Amino acid sequence: MSTIPQISKDAKIAMDKALANTKHEFSSIRTGKATPGLLDTVRVEAYGQTVPLNQVAGVSAPEPRLLTVTPWDKGLTQAIEKGIRESDLGLNPATQGGVIRVPLPALNEERRRDLVKVVHKLAEEGRIAVRHARTDARDKLKKLDKVSEDDVKHAEKELQKVHDDEIARIEELLKGKEAEILEV
């Protein structure tokens, strides 16, 4: 049997996961500034299976417009290069002395607007996930037996406060990412 504190805790965890997921999704959006997280979505054929790039190589950003990928197994260099090239990021890697250099081209205005739309969509998905967590918790609270109406109302108020805080944090992330994309 669930209790009010347990329901509140579960809702907070679900909302935090939604925020973390939104942050992760934002980190994979290319803004013209190099970040190692940009290649998180790249998959590589290695050892007979498809694995995430970060399991077979180290990624760093030594310059604002350059990523370097250092394969842990030099035999995977070609596969890593192919994985980056075939990703939907529009990047063109080049190998130099065992290190794969991935220059980031500057974004044109049209691409920036498209990325802003994508970021808004991801933010909305995050907000929806937070709202779902609140709705689920609210439904569970209403189904509780042997709990006063005042306790349920108080828990709903607390739940709404947590919801509003998480939504505000998503909005903050959105504004920051949008500014980063539009920065020339």
C-alpha positions in Angstrom: 0.0 0.0 0.0 1.4 3.4 -1.0 1.7 6.3 1.3 1.7 10.0 0.6 5.4 10.3 1.2 6.1 7.4 -1.1 3.9 8.7 -3.9 5.5 12.1 -3.6 9.0 10.6 -3.7 8.1 8.4 -6.8 6.7 11.5 -8.6 9.8 13.5 -7.8 12.0 10.7 -9.1 9.9 10.5 -12.3 10.1 14.3 -12.8 13.9 14.3 -12.2 14.3 11.6 -14.8 12.2 13.6 -17.3 14.5 16.6 -16.6 17.7 14.5 -16.9 16.4 13.0 -20.2 15.7 16.5 -21.6 19.2 17.6 -20.6 20.7 14.5 -22.3 18.6 15.1 -25.5 19.8 18.7 -25.6 23.4 17.7 -25.3 23.2 15.7 -28.5 22.0 18.8 -30.5 24.9 20.2 -32.5 25.2 24.0 -31.9 28.5 24.7 -33.7 30.4 24.5 -30.4 32.2 21.2 -29.8 31.1 19.1 -26.8 31.9 15.5 -26.3 28.2 14.7 -25.7 27.5 15.6 -29.3 28.7 12.1 -30.4 26.7 10.2 -27.7 24.2 9.0 -30.3 26.8 7.6 -32.7 26.8 3.8 -32.9 29.8 1.8 -34.1 30.2 -1.7 -35.6 32.7 -3.4 -33.2 33.4 -7.0 -32.3 30.4 -8.3 -34.3 27.8 -5.9 -32.7 26.7 -2.3 -32.8 27.9 -0.4 -29.7 27.8 3.3 -28.6 30.9 5.2 -29.6 31.8 6.0 -26.0 32.3 2.3 -25.3 35.1 2.0 -27.8 36.8 5.4 -27.8 37.4 8.5 -25.8 36.0 11.8 -27.1 37.3 15.3 -26.2 36.9 18.8 -27.4 40.4 20.5 -27.6 39.1 23.4 -29.6 35.7 25.1 -29.9 35.1 23.7 -33.4 36.9 20.4 -33.2 36.3 17.0 -31.5 38.9 14.4 -31.3 38.1 10.7 -31.0 40.8 8.4 -29.6 39.9 4.7 -30.3 41.0 2.3 -27.5 41.5 -0.4 -30.1 43.3 1.1 -33.2 41.7 -1.7 -35.3 38.3 0.1 -34.9 39.5 3.4 -36.3 37.8 2.8 -39.7 34.5 1.5 -38.1 34.4 4.6 -35.8 35.0 6.9 -38.7 32.3 5.2 -40.7 29.9 5.4 -37.7 30.5 9.2 -37.3 30.1 9.8 -41.1 26.8 7.7 -41.3 25.3 9.4 -38.2 22.7 12.1 -38.9 25.0 14.8 -37.5 26.4 15.8 -40.9 30.1 15.5 -39.7 33.1 14.5 -41.8 35.8 12.9 -39.7 39.4 12.5 -40.8 42.1 10.2 -39.2 45.5 11.6 -38.3 48.0 9.4 -36.6 45.6 7.1 -34.8 43.3 10.0 -33.7 40.1 10.8 -35.5 39.6 14.6 -35.9 36.0 15.7 -36.3 35.8 19.4 -37.4 32.4 21.0 -36.8 31.2 23.2 -39.7 29.6 26.5 -38.9 25.8 26.4 -38.8 23.9 28.4 -41.4 20.8 30.5 -40.5 18.3 27.9 -41.8 19.9 25.1 -39.9 19.9 27.2 -36.7 16.2 27.8 -37.1 15.6 24.0 -37.6 17.6 23.2 -34.5 15.6 25.7 -32.5 12.4 23.9 -33.6 13.9 20.5 -32.6 15.0 21.9 -29.2 11.5 23.3 -28.6 10.0 19.9 -29.5 12.4 18.1 -27.0 11.5 20.7 -24.3 7.8 20.0 -24.9 8.4 16.3 -24.6 10.2 16.9 -21.3 7.3 19.1 -20.0 4.8 16.4 -21.0 6.8 13.7 -19.1 6.8 16.0 -16.0 3.0 16.5 -16.3 2.5 12.7 -16.7 4.4 12.1 -13.5 2.2 14.7 -11.7 -1.0 13.2 -13.1 0.0 9.7 -12.1 0.9 10.8 -8.6 -2.4 12.8 -8.3 -4.4 9.8 -9.4 -2.6 7.6 -6.8 -3.3 10.2 -4.1 -7.0 10.2 -4.8 -7.1 6.4 -4.6 -5.6 6.4 -1.1 -7.9 5.1 1.7 -7.8 6.2 5.3 -6.2 9.5 4.5 -7.9 12.8 5.2 -8.9 15.1 2.4 -6.7 17.9 3.9 -3.6 15.6 3.7 -4.3 14.8 0.1 -4.8 18.5 -0.8 -1.6 19.4 1.0 0.3 16.6 -0.9 -1.2 17.8 -4.2 0.0 21.4 -3.4 3.5 20.0 -2.7 3.3 18.0 -5.9 2.3 21.1 -7.9 5.2 23.0 -6.5 7.7 20.3 -7.5 6.0 20.2 -10.9 6.4 23.9 -11.4 10.0 23.9 -10.3 10.8 21.1 -12.9 9.0 22.9 -15.6 10.9 26.1 -14.8 14.2 24.2 -15.0 13.2 22.8 -18.4 12.4 26.4 -19.6 15.8 27.5 -18.3 17.5 24.7 -20.2 15.5 25.6 -23.3 16.4 29.3 -23.2 20.1 28.4 -22.7 20.2 26.0 -25.5 18.3 28.3 -27.8 20.8 31.1 -27.1 23.7 28.7 -27.7 22.2 27.7 -31.1 21.5 31.2 -32.2 24.9 32.5 -31.1 27.0 33.3 -34.2 
